[in-house]
Amino acid sequence: MELIEQLAEAAFQRDSLRLRSLVQDIARAHINWSLISRPKTNDFHLLALSAALAELLASRQKQEPPSWTKEIGALKEPFYLLQSAEKMKRLRLLCETQSPEPMRRRQLYAPPNFLEFA
């Protein structure tokens, strides 16, 4: 499984410890985000998460994201990367209004500082 697919899978499972660990590994490896291949999956949730995470992490490293991310649109229903946001109104509102743009554009919601500390 490719690295971007591992990131997306960890995010989809809301496994924040694994997700942060993978992001730290990526930061140390100095990945060239523009060269990351599109995941070989038909699961649109994983594709949307892969595209959003690739764009988010590329921008934080001042790189261009992979070109395939432009082809991936929004989910039909919102997905909150923090399960507690589904139940906590203020946290949900924060995520919906301040989630990083690559995620919000695809109806993926997380706090504004999502994965910054990783």
C-alpha positions as CSV (number, residue, x, y, z in Angstrom):
1,M,0.0,0.0,0.0
2,E,1.3,3.4,-1.0
3,L,2.1,6.0,1.6
4,I,-0.7,8.3,0.6
5,E,-3.1,5.4,0.9
6,Q,-1.8,4.6,4.4
7,L,-2.4,8.2,5.4
8,A,-5.9,8.2,4.0
9,E,-6.7,4.9,5.7
10,A,-5.5,6.1,9.1
11,A,-7.6,9.3,8.7
12,F,-10.7,7.4,7.6
13,Q,-10.3,5.1,10.6
14,R,-9.8,8.2,12.8
15,D,-6.6,6.7,14.0
16,S,-4.9,9.9,15.0
17,L,-1.8,8.3,16.6
18,R,-1.0,6.3,13.4
19,L,-1.8,9.3,11.2
20,R,0.5,11.7,13.2
21,S,3.2,9.0,13.1
22,L,3.0,8.7,9.4
23,V,3.1,12.5,8.9
24,Q,6.2,12.6,11.0
25,D,7.8,9.9,9.0
26,I,6.9,11.8,5.8
27,A,8.4,15.0,7.1
28,R,11.7,13.3,7.8
29,A,11.7,11.6,4.4
30,H,11.4,14.9,2.5
31,I,8.8,13.6,0.1
32,N,8.3,15.3,-3.2
33,W,4.6,15.6,-3.2
34,S,4.2,16.4,-6.9
35,L,5.4,12.9,-7.7
36,I,3.0,11.0,-5.5
37,S,0.9,8.6,-7.5
38,R,-2.9,8.5,-7.4
39,P,-4.1,5.7,-5.0
40,K,-5.2,2.6,-6.7
41,T,-8.6,2.4,-5.0
42,N,-12.2,2.8,-6.0
43,D,-13.2,3.9,-2.5
44,F,-14.1,7.6,-3.0
45,H,-13.7,8.3,0.7
46,L,-10.1,7.2,0.5
47,L,-9.5,9.1,-2.8
48,A,-10.9,12.3,-1.3
49,L,-8.9,11.9,1.9
50,S,-5.8,11.2,-0.2
51,A,-6.2,14.3,-2.3
52,A,-7.0,16.5,0.6
53,L,-4.0,15.3,2.7
54,A,-1.6,15.4,-0.3
55,E,-2.6,19.1,-1.0
56,L,-2.5,20.0,2.7
57,L,0.9,18.5,3.4
58,A,2.4,19.7,0.1
59,S,1.3,23.3,0.9
60,R,2.7,23.1,4.4
61,Q,6.0,22.1,2.8
62,K,5.8,24.8,0.2
63,Q,5.5,22.2,-2.6
64,E,3.1,21.6,-5.5
65,P,0.6,18.9,-4.9
66,P,0.2,16.0,-7.3
67,S,-1.8,16.9,-10.4
68,W,-4.4,14.1,-9.9
69,T,-5.7,15.9,-6.8
70,K,-7.5,18.4,-9.0
71,E,-9.7,15.6,-10.3
72,I,-11.0,14.6,-6.9
73,G,-14.2,16.4,-5.8
74,A,-16.2,16.5,-2.6
75,L,-17.9,13.7,-0.7
76,K,-21.7,13.5,-0.9
77,E,-21.9,13.8,2.9
78,P,-19.6,15.5,5.5
79,F,-16.9,13.4,7.2
80,Y,-15.4,14.6,10.5
81,L,-11.9,13.5,11.2
82,L,-12.6,13.9,14.9
83,Q,-15.5,11.7,15.8
84,S,-16.3,14.0,18.7
85,A,-17.1,16.8,16.2
86,E,-20.2,14.8,15.2
87,K,-21.6,15.3,18.7
88,M,-20.1,18.5,20.0
89,K,-21.8,21.5,18.3
90,R,-19.0,24.0,18.9
91,L,-16.3,21.7,17.7
92,R,-18.4,20.8,14.7
93,L,-18.9,24.4,13.8
94,L,-15.2,25.2,14.3
95,C,-14.3,22.3,11.9
96,E,-16.9,23.3,9.3
97,T,-15.8,26.9,9.2
98,Q,-12.0,26.6,9.8
99,S,-10.9,23.3,8.5
100,P,-7.9,23.5,6.2
101,E,-9.2,24.5,2.7
102,P,-8.2,21.3,0.8
103,M,-10.2,19.4,3.3
104,R,-13.2,21.7,3.6
105,R,-13.5,21.8,-0.2
106,R,-14.1,18.0,-0.1
107,Q,-16.5,18.0,2.9
108,L,-13.8,16.7,5.1
109,Y,-13.7,18.5,8.4
110,A,-11.0,18.8,11.0
111,P,-9.7,21.6,13.3
112,P,-7.8,24.4,11.7
113,N,-4.5,23.2,13.0
114,F,-5.0,19.6,11.9
115,L,-1.7,17.7,11.7
116,E,0.4,20.8,12.3
117,F,1.9,19.4,15.5
118,A,2.8,16.0,13.8
